[in-house]
Amino acid sequence: MFQKKEYIYEVYRERSISKAARKLYISQPALSEVVKRTEEKIGAKIFERSVSPLGLTEAGEAYIAALLRIKDIEEEFAGTVKHLNTLQSGHLRIGTNHVFAAFVLPPLLGIYSAKYPGVQISLIEGTVDFLKARLLDGSLDLVLDNWVSGDDSFVWEEVGKEQILLVSGQPEIDKELPLECRLSCKDIKDGKYQKKEFPCVSVKALERGRFLLLGEGNDTRKRADRILKEAGIHPQIVLEVDQMATAYQMVKENRGITFVSDTLVRCGPHRPELQYYKICSPFMKKSMNCLYKRTRYMTRAAEEFLRLVKEKSQAFHCLPC
């Protein structure tokens, strides 16, 4: 009904089919046929041809009024798309774990917000299963996590690396571990442990450890369970917690040991009273990934954030803490 509205509108403006045809660079018969077919579709005459210049019938007045409303909506939509494409407006919804939310994302979001102040950002924290469900139902645009998906529903891109370290508040364990393997907070912040030649400790040495571990199902817990099992250790678990930061805070008071990411040690609270060690196991290294739903359209806001993450975070250690 409004497929040829630009042609009808030009006839209305010029009040003449011949003049409108010249403006539109089409023949007069062709334009007359467009008018005729449009009138047949709406079931009423648009133009009053008995007067010169052409006038509008009552149906024609209603048609032009509707046409003008359509033009306004189209212009408004075009403006909205332009704002979204130029990131003058929009919405970015990110999901992540608690450590990344507290220590990794703040500097990235600061850079992003400074560049695109019109984009509204929502940050959701949760478990892998929770974040996966939110990606699937479209509630999230991107997820930043250690999770690697084998599900074809998702695309994941590695944006950085993490290493899990042993943190000890158990003096009897420290006595058994080589002094040259010991790390301070400053050593970790300086990246000393990342050098290949830096010595690591054997998992076997942790047999008498009092473990503070994350709950079952957590990625770090799965890695810990695996290396302990391979070493033939049945760990004495004195406390299970939901958050890595909680285990880190409580390890000294419980005179135990735990596993935490180097991100938390570098960027979290300074704990000079604790001892840190690099563990001899490939399972102590994990990737930091950005995930999104394969079949979902990626907005410009999400696309630009992913670009920023990859640009600034090839090795997340370059980010200020």
N, C-alpha and C positions, 0 to 999 in steps of 0.2 A: 504493500500500500504506500509506503514511503521510500521505496527502493530508488526512485528517480526524483527524490525530493529537491535536489539541487537544480534540476531542470525546471520543475514546477515553480520553485522559488524565483528563478531568474525571469520567468514569464510574468510572475506577479510583480517583480520589481520594475520591469520594463513596460508592463501593461501592453505588451505586444509580442506575438509569437515570432514575427520576423526579426525584430530587434534582439530578442533574446537568443534566437538562433545564431545571429552574427556574433554575439558575445560568447556563445558557447562553442563556436566554430563547428557547428553542425548544420545540415540543411534544414530549411523550414518544414518540408514534408516530414522529415524524421522527427523533429520536435513536436509537430502536430500529432504524430502517431503516439508519442510518449504521453502527451496530454490526454489523448483519447483513451489509451489503455489504462491510465491511472484513474480516469473518471469511471471507466467500466468496473474497475476493481472496487472502488468505494461505493458504486451504485448511485452516483449523483454527479451533476455538473459542478465543476470548480469555477469556471470562468463564464461570465456573461458576455457572449460574443455579439450581442445585438447593439452594444454601445462601443464607442471609440473614445479614449483608449479602453482596453478590456477592463471589465469590472469583475468583482467576485460575487458569486451566489452566496446564499446563507451557508450552504455546505462548504463552499470555497473559503469563506471567512473562518469556519471552524477548522478546516484543513490547514490553513496557513497558521492559525493560532497554535495548533498542535505541532506543526512543523517547526515553529519558532521555539517551542518548549524543547523539542528534540534537539535542536541546534544548541540550545543552552546546556542541556545535559551532556552533549558530546564535547562541548568546549570545556565544561567542568571536569569531565573524565580525562580529557587530554591534558589538562593542567595537573590533575592528580597524578597521572602517569609520569609526567615530566618531573614533578617533585619527587616521586619515588625513584625514578631513574637517576636523578641527580642527588639523591639522598638528602633532599631538603625536608623530607618527612619519611615516615615508615616505622616499622616495628621489628626489632631483632630479639628473638627468644632463644636463649642459650641454656643448656643443661650441663651440669658438671658435678664432680664430687666435692666434698667439703674442703679438702686441702687445696685443690685448684681454685675453688671459689675464694678462699681466704688469701692465697699467696701468689697464684699465677695470673689470674684474670684481672685483678685491680689495675696493674699498669697498662695492660692491653686495652681495657675498657676506657681508661683515662685518655689514651691516645685516640681511640675511636670516637669518643664523645666530643673531644676537642675539635676533631675534624668534621664530624657530622652531628652537631648539637640538636638537629631536628628529629633525629631517629630515637624513638623510645626503646629502651633496653629492659628486658625482663630476664632475670637470672634465677634459675631453678636448681636447687641442690637435691641430690638423692642417690639411691643405690643404682647399680647397673640395670637391674630389672625394671625399676621405676623409670629411669631415663629412656630405656629401650621402648617401653610402652608409650611414652610421651612422643618419641620420634615417630612411631608407627601411626599414632592417631592425629599427627599434625600439630600437636601442641607446642612442639619445639622445632626450631629451624636447624640447630646444630647441637652436638654434644661434644664436649672436650673431656676425655677420660682415657684411662689405660686400656679400656675394653677393646679387644680386637674381635670383630664380628666375622663369623663364618657364614652368616645369613646373607643370602643374595638380596634381601630387602634393603640392605644398607651399603653405603660406600664409606670407607674409612681411609683417611690420609694421615700418614705419620708426620708429626710436626715437631717432635723432639724426643729426647731420651731421658729416662730416670734410672737411678740405681738405688736399690734397697740396701741399707746399711744396718749393722747390728749396733744397738744402743744398750749400754750396760750401766746399771746402778747396783750391780752385784759384785762386791769386792773379791769374793772367792773365785769368780770367773775371771776377773781382770788379772789376778795373780797367775792364772794358768796360761794366759795368752801372751805371746811375745810382745815385749815393750815396743819393738820397732814397728809393730802393726797398729799401734794406737794412734788415733786421730783426735785432734781437738776441733772445736767448732770452727776456729779460724782456718785450720787445714782444709775443712770441707768447703767453707766459703771460698777459699782460694783454689779449689779444685785439685788439691794435691793427690787425693785418692784416685783421680781419674787417670793418672799416669800408669801405663801398663806395668812398669817396674815396681810400683808400690806394692808391698807384700800384703797378702790377705790371710785370713785365719781359716783353719779347717773347721767344718761344721762339727766334726767329731769332738772338738774341744768344748762344745756346748752341752755335753751330756748331763752335767749337773746344774744346768741352768734352771732358774725359776722364770717361766715364760709369761709375759703379758701379751696376749695375741688378740687379733681382731676376730669377729665372729665368723663362723663357717660361711662360705660362699663369697667372701671378700677376696679380691684378686691377690692381695698381699698375703692373706692367710693361706690361700691355695698354694702359693709359692713356698711359703714357710713349711707347710705340711709336707710338700714334696721333698724338699731338701733334707728335712729331718728324717723322713721315712727312708730315703736313700742312704742316709748315714746310720740307719738302724737305731735312731733315738726315739724313745717314747717320752715326749716332753711332759714335764711337770708344769701344768698350766695353772697358775695361781689366780689369774683374772682374765676374763674375756670382755672386750669392750666393742662398741660400735664404730668409734672413730679413731683413726691413727693418732691424731693430735692428743686424744685422751690417754692412750697408752704411753705416749711420749712424756706427758706431764706427770704420769703416775709411776713411772718405772723406778725412780729413785726412792720414793716412799715405800714401794713394795720390795725393794732390794732385789730387783729382778732384771730380766733382759727382754728386749723386744726388737722388732724390725720396723724401720721407718724409711720413708723415701728421702733422698738427699734434698729434694725440694723443701720438705718440711724443716730439715735441719738448717739449711741455708737461709730460709726466709722466715722461719718461725722464731719462737722465743729463744734467746741465748741461754744455753744450759752448760756452762763451763764445768759444772760438778760431775757431768756424765762422761763416760768413755765411749768412743766410737770406733768401729772396725769395719773393714771391707771383707766380705765373705767370699770364699772360693766356690762360686757356683754361677753358671750362666743364667740360672733362673732368678738371680738377683738384679738382672737388668730388664727393663721393660720400656715399651714405647709409649709416648704420649700421642694420642690420636684425636683427630677431628672427624666426627661421624655425622652423616646425614642420610635421609631416606632416599633411595635410588629413584623412585618414581615421582617424588615431589618436586615441584618447580622451586628452584632456589631464587629467592628474592635478591634484589641488588644489595640490600642491607646485609644479608647473610653472605653473599658472594664477596663483598668488600671486607667483611670481618674475617672470613677464611683467608683471604689474600694477606691481610694484615698479620694474622697469626703465623702464617708460613714465612712471611718476610721477617718478622721480629723474633721468631722462636725456633729457628733451625736447631739450635741447642738452647733450651730454655735458660741455661745458665747465663746467657747474655742479658737477661732481664734484671733490672735492679730490684733488690729485695728490701 
